C-alpha cells in the first residue's frame, strides 16, 4: 500500500460483503425488501474508509462537508406491512389508517385488465408478486377496457353488450363473470392488498365504457356492485377512468355512434351515491381523472368523494401540491403517472419513473401508483415485467416509507416555517434540479429527495428544531444502500457530501 502523508500506510479499501444467494440473482429483478449492502470499515490513523466511491470520514479533522460512507452491519428494513381492513381516513384527513389505527400508505400497481384477462392462477402470480414487493394495492377495472370482451373463462358481464343494468348471473350461485370478480377481490384481501376498482372504465377518448353509462343505468349498476361487493372490507372504488366527465370533445371522440356522447357528471354522481349508500363497510372512493386535470368542481361536494385525485405527467409534484392545498382537506393520491416501458413519447428512464413517485410523496401524497405498459394490458411479457428494475425501485420506496415515514409527513412550506430547511433552495420545478422535502411531526426530522447529483447539499436543522441534534444519512432509491453522514449535527449551515455515482438520492434527517 502506498504511504499516506506523514508516513502512515493508507487504509485498505474494503469491498462489500454480499450474500452469495443475493449475488446469484439476475440483474433485472423485483425487490421484495430494501436490501442494504453490508460494508466493512477499517480505521487507520483516525480515518474510517468505506468502499463505494472511496469516501472517507475524517475523525481527527473536520472536513468542509460531512462526507458519506457506507453503513456497516445496517439492518435490512421490511417493506410496508399488510393492513387490517377496512382502511379509513386518518384523524387529520391527510392520510389513511387501517382497522387497528395503524398508518397505511397506499402504494399500488395498475394491472387494469387483470380481472377480465387473467386466469386465477395468473392473478395469484400477479397479486403475490406485488405483495412481496411491498405494494399495498392493485388498481383494476371491473370490466375489460373492451366492452366486447369476455373474461378468461368465457363469461360475459352483461346479458347484452353495455347493458350495465342487466348483469348476466349464473343460476344457483354458479360460476359467472361476477363470481370471478369476487374471487379476485378476496385473493387481494388474503394477501393484504386493497382492491381499488374502476366500475366502468370511461377511456381516454370515451373509447371504453363511457358511452354506455346513462342516466337510466348508472345508479342501477352502482347499486348492483354495492349489493354484490359492498361487504368486502378491502375494496375501494375509483370512478371514471382516464377521462374528463364534463367534456364533449376529445373525451368522447371514441364513443361509438348512437351512444351517450354528452357529459357524464350526473351519471357518475348517481353511480357513486349508489355505491356509497349500498356499502356495508367503509369503502373509500374517488375519481380517476384525465391527465393534468382536477374534478374538484364536479365531485368535491359529494359525500362519496373521499380522496382528492391527482394524475400527472412526468412532473407529479405540482398536481399533488394543488390538491393538497385545497380548503377541503382530504388525502391526495397520485392515481396515475407515466408508465415504465412506454413505447411513445415521453419515454422515461428508470430514474425518471421513480422520480415521479418520490416527488409526489414530497408534495404530500398519501398514495402513489406505479404502472408498467405490459402489466396494465396483461400483454406478452407481463410476468417478466413484474421483476423490472422500476418495480424493484418501488420496493425500495415501500421500505423507506415503512421505516422512515410511518407518521404523518408534511411538505416543507413557508406557512409551516420549514422552507428554510434547504438554504440553497429547492431547484426549478419540473426540471431535474427540483428538490422535494417533507417534515415529520414535532420537528423529529425530514426526508429530502434530490433528483440529480451535486457536490453537496446544505441543511438548516434549526428549521426542524432550534437546538436538537440530528442524525443524517443517504438512501439510494435504486438499491436501498445507505450511506452514513453524521449522528449529531445541528445548525443552519450543515453541509452534506454527495454519494459518488448515485443518480438521485433520499436524505434522511432524524433525531
DRENKESE-288674 format. One line per 8 residues: number of its first residue (from 0); their letters; for each residue y, x, z negated of C-alpha. Coordinates in steps of 0.1 Angstrom, whole numbers, plus 5000, padded with zeros to 4 digits. Example, Ala and Ser with C-alpha at 12.3 -4.5 7.8 and 13.67 -1.06 7.14 Angstrom:
2
0	AS	4955,5123,4922 | 4989,5137,4929
This chain:
511
0	XXXXXXXX	5000,5000,5000 | 5035,5013,5008 | 5056,5021,4977 | 5084,4999,4966 | 5119,5013,4959 | 5117,5032,4926 | 5081,5044,4933 | 5062,5013,4922
8	XXXXXXXX	5034,5001,4946 | 5041,4968,4964 | 5023,4937,4952 | 4994,4929,4975 | 4996,4896,4993 | 4971,4872,4980 | 4956,4848,5006 | 4950,4812,4998
16	XXXXXXXX	4917,4803,4982 | 4903,4774,5002 | 4872,4753,4995 | 4846,4762,5022 | 4838,4725,5027 | 4875,4719,5033 | 4877,4748,5058 | 4849,4733,5078
24	XXXXXXXX	4868,4701,5085 | 4882,4696,5120 | 4918,4704,5126 | 4927,4669,5135 | 4918,4646,5106 | 4930,4620,5083 | 4940,4630,5048 | 4925,4608,5020
32	XXXXXXXX	4945,4626,4993 | 4972,4651,4990 | 4954,4684,4994 | 4972,4711,4975 | 4960,4745,4985 | 4954,4767,4955 | 4970,4801,4956 | 4965,4832,4935
40	XXXXXXXX	4995,4852,4923 | 4997,4888,4913 | 5025,4900,4891 | 5035,4937,4895 | 5066,4953,4881 | 5082,4920,4871 | 5075,4904,4905 | 5052,4875,4915
48	XXXXXXXX	5044,4874,4952 | 5030,4844,4969 | 5011,4842,5002 | 5026,4818,5026 | 5058,4831,5042 | 5059,4861,5020 | 5081,4845,4994 | 5088,4863,4961
56	XXXXXXXX	5105,4852,4930 | 5122,4880,4911 | 5116,4877,4874 | 5137,4907,4864 | 5167,4900,4887 | 5182,4866,4897 | 5182,4860,4935 | 5211,4844,4953
64	XXXXXXXX	5189,4813,4958 | 5158,4802,4940 | 5130,4813,4963 | 5100,4790,4965 | 5065,4803,4961 | 5031,4786,4963 | 5019,4769,4931 | 4988,4784,4916
72	XXXXXXXX	4960,4760,4905 | 4981,4730,4913 | 4962,4697,4906 | 4953,4675,4936 | 4971,4642,4935 | 4953,4610,4945 | 4969,4585,4969 | 4981,4551,4960
80	XXXXXXXX	4955,4531,4940 | 4941,4497,4948 | 4961,4469,4934 | 4953,4439,4913 | 4962,4408,4933 | 4984,4389,4937 | 5014,4410,4944 | 5048,4397,4934
88	XXXXXXXX	5084,4409,4932 | 5095,4433,4905 | 5119,4422,4879 | 5149,4436,4898 | 5136,4422,4931 | 5138,4457,4947 | 5101,4463,4948 | 5067,4449,4941
96	XXXXXXXX	5043,4447,4911 | 5007,4438,4910 | 4990,4412,4888 | 4988,4437,4859 | 5025,4446,4862 | 5019,4480,4878 | 5043,4491,4905 | 5030,4485,4940
104	XXXXXXXX	5041,4503,4972 | 5033,4487,5005 | 5020,4513,5030 | 5004,4496,5059 | 4989,4502,5093 | 4993,4479,5123 | 4959,4471,5138 | 4975,4439,5151
112	XXXXXXXX	4944,4427,5171 | 4917,4438,5147 | 4907,4403,5136 | 4902,4390,5171 | 4888,4421,5188 | 4867,4438,5162 | 4832,4431,5150 | 4826,4430,5113
120	XXXXXXXX	4811,4465,5114 | 4841,4479,5132 | 4865,4461,5109 | 4848,4476,5079 | 4851,4511,5095 | 4889,4505,5100 | 4896,4490,5066 | 4876,4516,5047
128	XXXXXXXX	4892,4545,5065 | 4927,4531,5058 | 4919,4525,5021 | 4905,4561,5018 | 4937,4575,5034 | 4959,4559,5009 | 4971,4528,5028 | 4976,4496,5007
136	XXXXXXXX	4978,4471,5035 | 4969,4461,5071 | 4992,4441,5093 | 4972,4419,5117 | 4977,4388,5139 | 4955,4359,5130 | 4954,4351,5167 | 4949,4376,5195
144	XXXXXXXX	4981,4386,5214 | 4965,4370,5245 | 4963,4332,5240 | 4933,4330,5263 | 4912,4353,5242 | 4882,4345,5220 | 4872,4368,5192 | 4844,4394,5194
152	XXXXXXXX	4818,4368,5187 | 4829,4344,5215 | 4847,4319,5192 | 4879,4303,5203 | 4906,4294,5176 | 4916,4260,5191 | 4900,4231,5209 | 4924,4238,5238
160	XXXXXXXX	4944,4269,5246 | 4976,4269,5225 | 4968,4237,5206 | 4980,4251,5172 | 4975,4217,5156 | 4939,4214,5167 | 4918,4242,5153 | 4882,4245,5165
168	XXXXXXXX	4859,4242,5135 | 4822,4246,5133 | 4802,4218,5117 | 4787,4222,5082 | 4808,4253,5074 | 4791,4272,5102 | 4804,4304,5117 | 4836,4300,5138
176	XXXXXXXX	4868,4318,5145 | 4883,4309,5111 | 4853,4320,5091 | 4857,4354,5107 | 4894,4354,5097 | 4883,4346,5061 | 4857,4374,5062 | 4883,4400,5073
184	XXXXXXXX	4908,4388,5046 | 4880,4391,5019 | 4869,4425,5031 | 4905,4437,5027 | 4906,4422,4992 | 4874,4440,4982 | 4890,4473,4993 | 4922,4466,4975
192	XXXXXXXX	4943,4460,5007 | 4969,4435,5014 | 4961,4414,5045 | 4995,4408,5059 | 4990,4382,5086 | 5011,4370,5115 | 5002,4333,5121 | 5010,4333,5158
200	XXXXXXXX	5024,4364,5174 | 5055,4355,5194 | 5056,4387,5215 | 5085,4409,5225 | 5093,4387,5255 | 5077,4355,5243 | 5045,4365,5262 | 5021,4357,5234
208	XXXXXXXX	5023,4325,5213 | 5060,4317,5212 | 5059,4292,5240 | 5031,4273,5223 | 5050,4268,5190 | 5067,4234,5190 | 5083,4211,5165 | 5052,4189,5167
216	XXXXXXXX	5026,4216,5158 | 5043,4244,5138 | 5042,4226,5104 | 5007,4214,5110 | 4994,4248,5119 | 5011,4263,5088 | 4995,4236,5066 | 4961,4243,5081
224	XXXXXXXX	4964,4280,5074 | 4976,4273,5038 | 4947,4249,5033 | 4922,4274,5046 | 4936,4307,5032 | 4961,4296,5006 | 4938,4307,4977 | 4935,4343,4990
232	XXXXXXXX	4955,4364,4965 | 4957,4394,4988 | 4974,4376,5017 | 5010,4380,5028 | 5025,4361,5057 | 5047,4377,5084 | 5060,4350,5107 | 5073,4357,5142
240	XXXXXXXX	5061,4389,5158 | 5085,4414,5176 | 5108,4386,5186 | 5143,4371,5182 | 5137,4335,5173 | 5172,4324,5185 | 5172,4340,5219 | 5166,4320,5251
248	XXXXXXXX	5168,4351,5274 | 5148,4382,5271 | 5129,4369,5241 | 5115,4341,5262 | 5111,4358,5296 | 5073,4360,5292 | 5068,4323,5282 | 5046,4306,5309
256	XXXXXXXX	5062,4278,5328 | 5060,4244,5312 | 5060,4258,5276 | 5088,4259,5250 | 5115,4283,5262 | 5141,4273,5236 | 5149,4288,5202 | 5121,4286,5176
264	XXXXXXXX	5141,4289,5144 | 5134,4254,5132 | 5097,4256,5142 | 5094,4289,5123 | 5110,4274,5092 | 5086,4244,5094 | 5056,4268,5096 | 5070,4289,5067
272	XXXXXXXX	5076,4259,5045 | 5041,4246,5051 | 5026,4279,5042 | 5046,4282,5010 | 5040,4246,4999 | 5003,4248,5005 | 4996,4281,4988 | 4975,4280,4956
280	XXXXXXXX	4985,4316,4946 | 5015,4339,4952 | 5016,4349,4989 | 5047,4368,4998 | 5064,4361,5032 | 5088,4375,5057 | 5096,4376,5094 | 5088,4403,5120
288	XXXXXXXX	5120,4406,5140 | 5128,4421,5173 | 5137,4458,5172 | 5171,4466,5156 | 5179,4431,5146 | 5181,4410,5114 | 5171,4374,5108 | 5191,4370,5076
296	XXXXXXXX	5213,4344,5091 | 5183,4323,5102 | 5159,4326,5073 | 5179,4342,5044 | 5184,4309,5027 | 5147,4299,5029 | 5127,4299,4997 | 5098,4314,5016
304	XXXXXXXX	5118,4344,5029 | 5107,4368,5001 | 5111,4402,5018 | 5140,4415,5039 | 5128,4426,5073 | 5137,4459,5090 | 5124,4470,5124 | 5139,4502,5137
312	XXXXXXXX	5140,4527,5165 | 5134,4564,5158 | 5162,4564,5131 | 5149,4540,5104 | 5175,4547,5077 | 5204,4526,5088 | 5183,4494,5094 | 5167,4497,5060
320	XXXXXXXX	5200,4505,5043 | 5217,4475,5059 | 5191,4452,5045 | 5191,4469,5011 | 5229,4464,5008 | 5228,4426,5013 | 5242,4405,4984 | 5209,4387,4981
328	XXXXXXXX	5186,4413,4966 | 5150,4414,4979 | 5125,4442,4986 | 5130,4457,5020 | 5100,4466,5042 | 5102,4485,5074 | 5077,4463,5092 | 5075,4485,5123
336	XXXXXXXX	5090,4515,5140 | 5079,4538,5168 | 5041,4545,5170 | 5022,4576,5173 | 5008,4584,5208 | 5033,4563,5227 | 5030,4567,5264 | 5066,4556,5272
344	XXXXXXXX	5099,4570,5260 | 5108,4578,5234 | 5075,4598,5228 | 5078,4611,5192 | 5062,4643,5180 | 5043,4644,5147 | 5074,4654,5127 | 5094,4626,5141
352	XXXXXXXX	5067,4600,5134 | 5066,4608,5097 | 5104,4612,5095 | 5107,4575,5103 | 5087,4568,5071 | 5105,4592,5049 | 5140,4582,5060 | 5130,4545,5053
360	XXXXXXXX	5118,4555,5018 | 5150,4574,5011 | 5171,4544,5023 | 5154,4521,4997 | 5124,4507,5014 | 5097,4491,4991 | 5073,4492,5020 | 5067,4513,5051
368	XXXXXXXX	5045,4506,5081 | 5028,4532,5104 | 5012,4525,5138 | 4991,4541,5165 | 4990,4529,5201 | 4952,4529,5203 | 4946,4513,5169 | 4970,4484,5173
376	XXXXXXXX	4954,4473,5206 | 4918,4482,5195 | 4917,4503,5227 | 4892,4530,5236 | 4895,4559,5211 | 4908,4538,5182 | 4881,4552,5159 | 4891,4588,5166
384	XXXXXXXX	4927,4578,5162 | 4921,4568,5125 | 4918,4606,5119 | 4950,4615,5137 | 4975,4641,5124 | 5002,4615,5118 | 4977,4592,5100 | 4970,4622,5077
392	XXXXXXXX	5007,4626,5071 | 5008,4590,5058 | 4981,4600,5034 | 5003,4628,5021 | 5032,4603,5018 | 5009,4579,4998 | 5000,4607,4974 | 5037,4617,4969
400	XXXXXXXX	5047,4581,4962 | 5017,4577,4938 | 5025,4609,4920 | 5063,4610,4921 | 5077,4575,4928 | 5057,4551,4906 | 5090,4539,4891 | 5119,4523,4910
408	XXXXXXXX	5138,4545,4935 | 5175,4541,4941 | 5192,4556,4972 | 5219,4580,4964 | 5254,4564,4968 | 5290,4567,4958 | 5287,4534,4940 | 5258,4548,4918
416	XXXXXXXX	5277,4580,4913 | 5248,4601,4927 | 5260,4611,4961 | 5272,4644,4946 | 5235,4654,4943 | 5238,4674,4975 | 5272,4691,4976 | 5268,4702,5012
424	XXXXXXXX	5264,4666,5023 | 5236,4646,5040 | 5239,4657,5076 | 5246,4634,5106 | 5228,4601,5106 | 5205,4596,5135 | 5200,4633,5141 | 5175,4659,5128
432	XXXXXXXX	5202,4672,5104 | 5201,4639,5085 | 5190,4642,5049 | 5179,4613,5027 | 5176,4611,4989 | 5167,4587,4962 | 5170,4590,4924 | 5146,4580,4897
440	XXXXXXXX	5158,4557,4869 | 5176,4570,4838 | 5185,4603,4856 | 5150,4616,4854 | 5150,4631,4888 | 5153,4627,4926 | 5134,4631,4958 | 5151,4646,4989
448	XXXXXXXX	5138,4645,5024 | 5151,4673,5046 | 5144,4667,5083 | 5148,4703,5097 | 5146,4739,5085 | 5176,4755,5069 | 5181,4787,5049 | 5187,4769,5017
456	XXXXXXXX	5198,4737,5001 | 5223,4733,4973 | 5217,4708,4945 | 5240,4695,4918 | 5218,4684,4889 | 5247,4670,4870 | 5248,4641,4894 | 5215,4631,4877
464	XXXXXXXX	5222,4641,4841 | 5252,4660,4828 | 5232,4685,4807 | 5195,4682,4813 | 5174,4709,4829 | 5152,4701,4859 | 5120,4714,4874 | 5123,4719,4912
472	XXXXXXXX	5096,4722,4938 | 5089,4716,4975 | 5062,4695,4990 | 5051,4699,5027 | 5048,4664,5042 | 5024,4677,5068 | 4999,4693,5044 | 5007,4683,5009
480	XXXXXXXX	5011,4720,4999 | 5035,4726,4970 | 5060,4755,4965 | 5073,4760,4930 | 5110,4768,4928 | 5121,4766,4891 | 5114,4748,4859 | 5146,4750,4840
488	XXXXXXXX	5176,4746,4864 | 5209,4728,4856 | 5244,4729,4871 | 5265,4719,4900 | 5255,4748,4923 | 5217,4753,4922 | 5207,4770,4955 | 5171,4764,4966
496	XXXXXXXX	5155,4786,4993 | 5136,4770,5022 | 5098,4775,5025 | 5092,4796,5056 | 5075,4780,5086 | 5079,4744,5074 | 5095,4720,5099 | 5106,4695,5073
504	XXXXXXX	5101,4691,5035 | 5104,4670,5004 | 5123,4684,4975 | 5112,4671,4941 | 5136,4674,4912 | 5122,4662,4879 | 5128,4665,4841
